[in-house]
Amino acid sequence: MRQTSPNGHPVFPDMGRPRMAKANARIPDIDWMTRVGAAIAASIRTVGWSSKEAAANVGVDDAEFGKWLSGTRRPQMDRLFAVEALRQPLVIALAGLAHDVEIVTEIRIKKAVNA
């Protein structure tokens, strides 16, 4: 026999307390952030800047830039790529983080043909 409530609605078996769905939020890999920070540091060394000069050129304060270098805060890549002097060294340094990438430096000199 089916149970009904006093107001005539069917009563369903106790399903327990409803639970919230959990999001699968990915925790950032701290080691990876440290490696990206090291790549940024290598690129500013290539340019010949101190971290203070790099922070000024990127347009952030020294403390924020230091957090990018240490890997404690995710860097703003758009700001880094906006600085033309950092683009090429940064791309090379980031490519070096990939295990299946070979970085080759090639110098080509175009000689003018004597007429």
N, C-alpha and C positions, 0 to 999 in steps of 0.2 A: 504494500500500500504506500502510496506517495504521500509525503508530509506536505502540509501547506501552512503558511503563516496565518496569523489571525486576520490579515487583510486579504487573504486569498491567493497570494503569490506562492509559487512552489519554493520549497526550501532545498537548497543544494547541500551536499555533504560539505563539512568543513574542509576547506582547501588549505588551511593554514594562512599565515600572514603573507600578503604579497611582498615580493622582494624587488628592489630596484635592479634594473639591468646594469651591469658593469661595463664601462667602456674599456677597451683594451688600449689604454694610453701607453705609448712606448716611452720608456725612460731613456733619456739620451745616454749614449755610451760615453762616459767620462774620458776614457782613454782616447777615443776618437777625437773628442773636442781638444784634448791636449795636443794631439798630433796636428790638427788644423792650426792651432795656435803656434806650434813650432814651425809650420810651413809659412805662416805670416811673418814670423820673426826672421826666418831665412830670407824671405823676399825683401824685407827692409834692410837687412845686412847687405844684400846684393846691390841695392840702390845706394848704400852708403850712409843711410840715415840712422840716427839714434831713435829709440822708441818715442822719445819726446817730440822729435821732428816729424816722425811718421804720424803721430797722433794729431799734430797741428795740421799737417797736409791732408789728413783724412777728415778732419773737422770734428774730432771728439776729444774729450779731456783725457789727460794722462792716465787717470785711474781706470776709466772705462777701457782704454786701449790696453792697459796692463792686464785686465781681466780677459780680454780677447786672447792675448798672448799666452796666458797661463791656462786657458781652457775652462775657466770658471764661468764664462759667459759666452754665448754664441755670438760670433762676430757678424757685423752687418756687411755682408759681401758686396752689396751695391755701393756702399761708401768706399770700400777698398778698390773696387773696379773703376770707380769714378776718377781715381787718381791715375793718370796716364802712365806715370813713371813706375807704378807698382803692377800694372796689368801683366806684362810679360813675365817678370820674375815670380809673381804669384801663381800664374797658370802653371809654370814649370814646377814650382814647389808643391802645388797641389797634385799635379800629375805624378810626382814622385811618391805620393801616398798609395797609389794603386800598385798592386803586386804584379799585374800583367802589363805594365807600361814600361817601355824602354825610352829613356830620354837621351836623345842624341843632339849634340851641339855641332852645327855645321856652319862653316864660314865660307862664303862665296865671294870672290873678288872679280868684278867685271873689269876686264881690261879693254881700254879703247883700242880699236884697230887703227894702226897708223895709215894715214891716207897718202 
